[in-house]
Amino acid sequence: MHKKILLTGVNGQVGHALNRAFLMCSQSLYQVVGLDRNQLNLSDQAAIRRVVQALKPDLIINPAAYTAVDQAESAPEIAYAINAEAPRVLAEEAASIGAKLIHFSTDYVYAGNKAGAYYEDDVTQPLSVYGKSKLAGEEAIRAVGLQHLVFRTSWVYGAYGKNFLHTILRLAKARDALRVVADQKGAPTSSTSIADAVLDVLDAWQSETGIYHLVNAGETSWHGFAVAIIEAYTALSASKGWPALKITAEQVTPISTAEYPTPAVRPANSCLDCSKLRYNFSIAMPDWHLALMNEMLDMP
């Protein structure tokens, strides 16, 4: 019998990667109904309830989110509607039909002032509307009391969608130099790595419930990530037939957060420890350098 899965946000980075990963699985394992924002508007609670009750999935996976971090500062209502209220409604409807829920959250639930990597039970202290709305979503799911997994991830990018990888490459083709923040640290995490890990979790998921960190291994700064992107692109460009960049990695200048002010405050430390994921599900996340190369090999 098929395990029916409702997957939200299939046009987003993680949703797209998950949908593709499921398509590559044996069709006898999963029956996935993937919906985009036009098919399921997460700001419409009645629509959420209607869709879940009509489909009656065994599992809901919700990577959809309002991720415009800076815009959320001036549009908190829509951020909370999608990041906090929608997860609550999904959890309520899942509970009503005996389904499980997988939801995605963020490193932005932390203040980023810890010296080392964050563990799942460390104190949360979001600094932005986005972070506060995502934490509210986590708390709403937990309050419903159904079996669920919340995956906190960070610095998500991929071959598909709008993200830091594509922004850096676009700028590197157009500009003579780049300035990138170097005093925020974290783990760039590829959408493919996330999708692969989720499928592995589904194979092993029994009674576990709660929060897990899910990021690629290692750490760097946004500047370090930008340098790695340009170096990887340069190494692959000849074999892929890509046009040359205007700049080299040496022309990416490190700057401070203070030199690049934004409406939303970002955590200075976004490093997340994944030992709980490794212990409970036997999943070791690949190093971010390897994940980056694999994502870039997937680019046309």
Phi and psi in degrees as a GROMACS rama.xvg file:
@    title "Ramachandran Plot"
@    xaxis  label "Phi"
@    yaxis  label "Psi"
@TYPE xy
-65.5511  143.613  HIS-2
-92.5785  112.599  LYS-3
-84.0071  128.02  LYS-4
-122.885  129.167  ILE-5
-95.1902  118.966  LEU-6
-114.361  119.117  LEU-7
-89.6474  164.857  THR-8
58.6244  44.1879  GLY-9
-71.0274  -10.4983  VAL-10
-95.9139  0.614417  ASN-11
-87.0247  173.285  GLY-12
-60.74  -54.7684  GLN-13
-71.7295  -41.0507  VAL-14
-59.9609  -42.1029  GLY-15
-63.9882  -44.4271  HIS-16
-64.7499  -40.6844  ALA-17
-65.2914  -44.448  LEU-18
-59.4052  -42.8224  ASN-19
-66.1156  -40.9634  ARG-20
-62.7391  -40.7709  ALA-21
-65.9407  -38.1892  PHE-22
-62.7965  -28.0731  LEU-23
-83.3967  -9.87714  MET-24
-78.1998  167.59  CYS-25
-61.0538  129.843  SER-26
-65.5414  -15.6212  GLN-27
-78.9517  -14.0301  SER-28
-84.486  -45.2978  LEU-29
-133.891  141.456  TYR-30
-113.49  102.266  GLN-31
-102.253  126.549  VAL-32
-106.305  103.408  VAL-33
-97.0163  126.244  GLY-34
-122.127  139.534  LEU-35
-96.7664  -176.345  ASP-36
-68.2099  -23.3732  ARG-37
-74.5308  -28.7118  ASN-38
-89.6646  -26.3708  GLN-39
-143.687  99.6564  LEU-40
-83.5555  107.95  ASN-41
-71.7029  -8.57524  LEU-42
-87.0848  -2.06907  SER-43
-108.566  97.4714  ASP-44
-64.2824  -37.4225  GLN-45
-63.1876  -37.5856  ALA-46
-66.3524  -39.3453  ALA-47
-60.5964  -49.3014  ILE-48
-61.5262  -41.2398  ARG-49
-62.7614  -45.4254  ARG-50
-66.3  -45.3097  VAL-51
-63.779  -43.1867  VAL-52
-68.7236  -31.5104  GLN-53
-72.6511  -40.471  ALA-54
-84.4325  -33.9869  LEU-55
46.5364  61.8039  LYS-56
-73.7096  161.637  PRO-57
-81.0265  -26.0188  ASP-58
-146.784  136.472  LEU-59
-110.058  129.325  ILE-60
-114.789  122.214  ILE-61
-120.35  84.7869  ASN-62
-86.3523  -8.62754  PRO-63
-65.6315  141.136  ALA-64
-162.512  161.651  ALA-65
-89.666  107.522  TYR-66
-111.307  9.11131  THR-67
-78.6045  86.6321  ALA-68
-59.5942  -47.3004  VAL-69
-72.4652  -39.3204  ASP-70
-65.251  -29.0178  GLN-71
-61.0742  -27.0947  ALA-72
-61.5689  -32.7305  GLU-73
-105.994  0.485747  SER-74
-136.268  58.0425  ALA-75
-64.3475  -28.6296  PRO-76
-61.9527  -46.6709  GLU-77
-71.9497  -34.8245  ILE-78
-61.3683  -45.3988  ALA-79
-70.6992  -35.3647  TYR-80
-60.2888  -44.2925  ALA-81
-87.2584  -37.7537  ILE-82
-90.4367  -19.7593  ASN-83
-119.207  -52.7658  ALA-84
-72.0855  -43.0051  GLU-85
-60.7618  -45.2385  ALA-86
-59.2243  -37.1402  PRO-87
-62.1651  -45.9592  ARG-88
-65.9942  -41.981  VAL-89
-58.7451  -42.555  LEU-90
-65.2086  -43.3366  ALA-91
-61.307  -44.3781  GLU-92
-71.0679  -37.0317  GLU-93
-61.7104  -44.9974  ALA-94
-60.9531  -36.4866  ALA-95
-68.4434  -22.7851  SER-96
-112.78  6.53155  ILE-97
75.3975  25.5875  GLY-98
-93.2902  160.686  ALA-99
-94.5948  166.746  LYS-100
-136.74  133.659  LEU-101
-116.456  127.904  ILE-102
-130.641  152.46  HIS-103
-113.53  134.734  PHE-104
-125.942  -155.503  SER-105
-149.269  156.711  THR-106
-64.8503  -17.2708  ASP-107
-70.434  -2.78498  TYR-108
-75.829  -11.6014  VAL-109
-101.97  155.913  TYR-110
-74.7252  -24.3691  ALA-111
80.2019  18.9157  GLY-112
-105.324  9.4633  ASN-113
-79.9073  150.116  LYS-114
-72.325  -44.8805  ALA-115
-106.191  -167.041  GLY-116
-69.3749  148.613  ALA-117
-81.4464  141.49  TYR-118
-102.951  161.551  TYR-119
-59.5605  -29.5  GLU-120
-96.3886  8.99394  ASP-121
-67.7199  155.884  ASP-122
-63.0922  133.989  VAL-123
-91.2066  142.631  THR-124
-157.838  72.9267  GLN-125
-63.143  143.171  PRO-126
-101.173  -8.59824  LEU-127
-130.44  163.516  SER-128
-59.4941  -42.625  VAL-129
-57.2335  -50.4739  TYR-130
-61.8024  -41.1214  GLY-131
-65.6434  -38.9549  LYS-132
-68.8438  -36.7643  SER-133
-69.6493  -38.8922  LYS-134
-64.6726  -39.4795  LEU-135
-61.5304  -35.8468  ALA-136
-64.5314  -44.0874  GLY-137
-57.4383  -48.6269  GLU-138
-65.3492  -35.3361  GLU-139
-66.4121  -41.3466  ALA-140
-63.7448  -46.2383  ILE-141
-60.8172  -37.6416  ARG-142
-66.4139  -28.4931  ALA-143
-68.0481  -37.2306  VAL-144
90.9524  14.1032  GLY-145
-86.0824  168.043  LEU-146
-71.9116  124.25  GLN-147
-150.606  161.768  HIS-148
-128.972  130.101  LEU-149
-111.103  121.034  VAL-150
-102.664  112.152  PHE-151
-85.2255  123.545  ARG-152
-126.496  179.659  THR-153
-151.174  151.769  SER-154
47.4319  49.6408  TRP-155
-74.7987  137.471  VAL-156
-150.885  172.322  TYR-157
-175.895  174.915  GLY-158
-65.9246  -25.4658  ALA-159
-105.777  141.266  TYR-160
94.5092  175.998  GLY-161
-89.4705  124.799  LYS-162
-165.258  179.91  ASN-163
-59.3977  -38.6742  PHE-164
-56.6187  -51.8479  LEU-165
-71.6134  -32.4653  HIS-166
-63.4268  -47.064  THR-167
-61.8693  -43.8972  ILE-168
-66.1088  -38.6385  LEU-169
-62.7628  -45.3766  ARG-170
-68.1896  -36.4409  LEU-171
-69.9912  -18.9534  ALA-172
-87.6312  -14.2823  LYS-173
-113.467  -22.9891  ALA-174
-115.413  161.526  ARG-175
-90.6168  -13.0126  ASP-176
-160.888  156.99  ALA-177
-131.355  148.807  LEU-178
-122.104  122.081  ARG-179
-132.33  139.675  VAL-180
-60.1767  132.476  VAL-181
-119.553  -0.362356  ALA-182
-109.75  20.0957  ASP-183
-116.324  132.435  GLN-184
-121.99  150.626  LYS-185
-177.862  -168.277  GLY-186
-117.368  108.681  ALA-187
-56.5245  131.52  PRO-188
-127.073  120.646  THR-189
-79.7912  143.742  SER-190
-62.6305  -31.816  SER-191
-66.4538  -41.4124  THR-192
-60.6504  -41.2725  SER-193
-62.609  -47.8915  ILE-194
-61.9833  -43.9032  ALA-195
-60.3449  -42.0471  ASP-196
-66.2677  -40.271  ALA-197
-63.1581  -41.4997  VAL-198
-64.3165  -37.1645  LEU-199
-65.2305  -39.5981  ASP-200
-60.5894  -43.4635  VAL-201
-60.795  -32.2631  LEU-202
-66.7395  -28.8206  ASP-203
-112.399  -5.68772  ALA-204
-69.614  121.753  TRP-205
-121.912  -89.1995  GLN-206
-106.794  -2.39717  SER-207
-62.4738  144.747  GLU-208
-150.771  148.54  THR-209
123.219  -158.919  GLY-210
-97.8107  137.498  ILE-211
-135.547  141.888  TYR-212
-83.3613  140.873  HIS-213
-143.436  89.6357  LEU-214
-139.469  158.046  VAL-215
-64.9209  154.795  ASN-216
-74.7325  155.127  ALA-217
90.2548  -178.555  GLY-218
-153.088  158.616  GLU-219
-160.248  -175.488  THR-220
-105.212  171.077  SER-221
-60.9647  -36.1637  TRP-222
-63.3587  -45.9811  HIS-223
-62.0438  -37.0821  GLY-224
-66.0526  -43.8456  PHE-225
-61.3854  -43.3032  ALA-226
-60.8618  -44.9212  VAL-227
-63.3056  -37.6043  ALA-228
-62.0706  -47.0564  ILE-229
-66.6364  -39.8334  ILE-230
-64.8603  -42.3882  GLU-231
-66.3405  -42.0711  ALA-232
-60.7787  -44.9413  TYR-233
-62.5965  -40.0275  THR-234
-67.8195  -31.3746  ALA-235
-96.0248  -14.11  LEU-236
-60.9784  -39.3997  SER-237
-65.8108  -47.0916  ALA-238
-70.8666  -27.7372  SER-239
-90.7974  -11.9173  LYS-240
73.3828  27.8481  GLY-241
-81.5397  149.787  TRP-242
-68.5082  152.204  PRO-243
-69.9419  152.393  ALA-244
-83.1314  159.231  LEU-245
-80.7331  -20.5388  LYS-246
-126.804  163.015  ILE-247
-105.217  173.312  THR-248
-60.8047  -31.2096  ALA-249
-67.3796  -18.4292  GLU-250
-93.8419  14.283  GLN-251
-100.028  110.801  VAL-252
-92.1104  130.222  THR-253
-74.7987  136.833  PRO-254
-132.065  169.788  ILE-255
-91.2702  161.213  SER-256
-56.8631  -37.5996  THR-257
-62.3183  -27.1952  ALA-258
-81.8031  -8.54925  GLU-259
-133.928  70.7818  TYR-260
-67.3337  142.053  PRO-261
-132.874  157.402  THR-262
-58.9006  -38.0899  PRO-263
-98.314  139.819  ALA-264
-81.2815  130.082  VAL-265
-99.7218  149.414  ARG-266
-65.6736  137.38  PRO-267
-72.4722  -31.4364  ALA-268
-120.759  110.393  ASN-269
-110.333  18.6428  SER-270
-72.7832  128.204  CYS-271
-119.565  129.221  LEU-272
-82.1914  131.293  ASP-273
-108.324  19.9235  CYS-274
-65.412  -30.1196  SER-275
-64.3358  -42.0242  LYS-276
-61.8105  -42.0812  LEU-277
-67.3121  -39.8582  ARG-278
-71.8027  -45.1091  TYR-279
-84.366  -27.7916  ASN-280
-122.99  2.19322  PHE-281
56.7766  38.9671  SER-282
-111.892  121.335  ILE-283
-108.366  116.687  ALA-284
-73.0939  139.335  MET-285
-68.3638  155.602  PRO-286
-61.1497  146.977  ASP-287
-64.5499  -30.4529  TRP-288
-62.3387  -46.1844  HIS-289
-64.3997  -42.7926  LEU-290
-62.3129  -39.2357  ALA-291
-62.4322  -46.1319  LEU-292
-62.2064  -40.6182  MET-293
-65.1294  -39.3325  ASN-294
-64.9022  -40.5633  GLU-295
-71.4046  -31.6036  MET-296
-65.1118  -22.2105  LEU-297
-85.2459  -9.62218  ASP-298
-77.7675  144.554  MET-299
